[in-house]
Amino acid sequence: MARMQGKVAIVTGAAKGIGAATAKALAREGAKVVCSDFDAENGQVVADEIAGEGGTATFFRHDVTDEAQWEAVVKLAEEKFGGLHVVVNNAGIAPEAGPIEEKTLADWRHTIEVDLDSVFLGCKHGIRTIKKYTSKGGAGGAIVNISSILGLVGQSGASDYNAAKGGVRLLTKSAALECADAGYNIRVNSVHPGYIDTPMVKNVINRGVMGGATVGANEMREMLIMQHPIGRLGIAEEIANAILFLSSDESTFMTGSEVVVDGGYTTR
């Protein structure tokens, strides 16, 4: 229970779903965690739950598209916990499905801003800060970017989401190479979840739009399950475990990698 002992982590989108499960997993393994989210009420609940279980966490209300707030959150990690070693860029949205010809430029830009620009900012300010606390051959840092199966394969009606998550995949590789070339001892990897039983996916299910067709929520859920050979949706803790591995010193020979946790979705 000490795989993250001595490390300080920022987890964005920590108020619920994968972000909440990740913040709790890192804290259970000894990390001091800054839980960041735009949802202050639920984000504070997660930080309080971590503290109640004997962990160390604080909450920061965070618009991940605002660079000034990124500067503030890394400063908080340094001032409150004495440094920064891990950034998990998890915050994101799942926009409504629809054909390219009907998407507005404003909606496209909003998806890119939240799902891709925020990861750029997290990498930028994560690298700038983490490099101060790493050393060659010694303590290393890690950035974990949460992409998606839709960063690997296309889906009708999801052009903006595909573009954003595909961008996260290659941004990750570029950042990994830059950190390696600079000798920062910071690893940068991406995680690609399948459909996970979280509030965000439940919203997708309730919308009931798949490939241009509209179906009921129950049918939509069954359609999604059928696309995963393992026969079910994932749970947030399964993704959190992959993020924990990439954040810890157990994955010190991995950088620029894409870890797919999708119940077999992309194997077909």
Secondary structure as the mmCIF struct_conf table of DSSP 4:
data_model
#
loop_
_struct_conf.conf_type_id
_struct_conf.id
_struct_conf.beg_label_comp_id
_struct_conf.beg_label_asym_id
_struct_conf.beg_label_seq_id
_struct_conf.end_label_comp_id
_struct_conf.end_label_asym_id
_struct_conf.end_label_seq_id
TURN_TY1_P TURN_TY1_P1 ARG A 3 GLY A 6
STRN STRN1 VAL A 8 THR A 12
TURN_TY1_P TURN_TY1_P2 GLY A 13 ALA A 15
BEND BEND1 LYS A 16 LYS A 16
HELX_RH_AL_P HELX_RH_AL_P1 GLY A 17 ARG A 28
TURN_TY1_P TURN_TY1_P3 GLU A 29 GLY A 30
STRN STRN2 LYS A 32 ASP A 37
BEND BEND2 PHE A 38 PHE A 38
HELX_RH_AL_P HELX_RH_AL_P2 ALA A 40 GLY A 52
TURN_TY1_P TURN_TY1_P4 GLU A 53 GLY A 54
STRN STRN3 THR A 56 ARG A 61
TURN_TY1_P TURN_TY1_P5 VAL A 64 THR A 65
HELX_RH_AL_P HELX_RH_AL_P3 GLU A 67 PHE A 81
BEND BEND3 GLY A 82 GLY A 82
STRN STRN4 VAL A 86 ASN A 89
HELX_LH_PP_P HELX_LH_PP_P1 PRO A 95 ALA A 97
HELX_RH_3T_P HELX_RH_3T_P1 ILE A 100 GLU A 102
HELX_RH_AL_P HELX_RH_AL_P4 LEU A 105 ILE A 112
HELX_RH_PI_P HELX_RH_PI_P1 GLU A 113 ASP A 117
HELX_RH_AL_P HELX_RH_AL_P5 SER A 118 ILE A 130
HELX_RH_3T_P HELX_RH_3T_P2 LYS A 131 TYR A 133
TURN_TY1_P TURN_TY1_P6 LYS A 136 GLY A 137
BEND BEND4 GLY A 138 GLY A 138
STRN STRN5 GLY A 141 ILE A 146
HELX_RH_3T_P HELX_RH_3T_P3 ILE A 149 GLY A 151
TURN_TY1_P TURN_TY1_P7 LEU A 152 LEU A 152
BEND BEND5 VAL A 153 VAL A 153
TURN_TY1_P TURN_TY1_P8 SER A 156 GLY A 157
HELX_RH_AL_P HELX_RH_AL_P6 SER A 159 ALA A 182
TURN_TY1_P TURN_TY1_P9 GLY A 183 GLY A 183
STRN STRN6 ILE A 186 PRO A 193
STRN STRN7 ILE A 196 ILE A 196
BEND BEND6 ASP A 197 THR A 198
HELX_RH_AL_P HELX_RH_AL_P7 PRO A 199 ARG A 207
TURN_TY1_P TURN_TY1_P10 GLY A 208 GLY A 208
STRN STRN8 VAL A 209 MET A 210
TURN_TY1_P TURN_TY1_P11 GLY A 211 GLY A 212
STRN STRN9 ALA A 213 THR A 214
HELX_RH_AL_P HELX_RH_AL_P8 ALA A 217 MET A 226
TURN_TY1_P TURN_TY1_P12 GLN A 227 GLN A 227
BEND BEND7 HIS A 228 HIS A 228
TURN_TY1_P TURN_TY1_P13 PRO A 229 ILE A 230
BEND BEND8 GLY A 231 ARG A 232
STRN STRN10 GLY A 234 GLY A 234
HELX_RH_AL_P HELX_RH_AL_P9 ALA A 236 SER A 247
BEND BEND9 SER A 248 SER A 248
HELX_RH_3T_P HELX_RH_3T_P4 ASP A 249 SER A 251
TURN_TY1_P TURN_TY1_P14 THR A 252 PHE A 253
BEND BEND10 GLY A 256 GLY A 256
STRN STRN11 GLU A 258 VAL A 261
BEND BEND11 ASP A 262 ASP A 262
TURN_TY1_P TURN_TY1_P15 GLY A 263 GLY A 264
HELX_RH_3T_P HELX_RH_3T_P5 TYR A 265 THR A 267
#
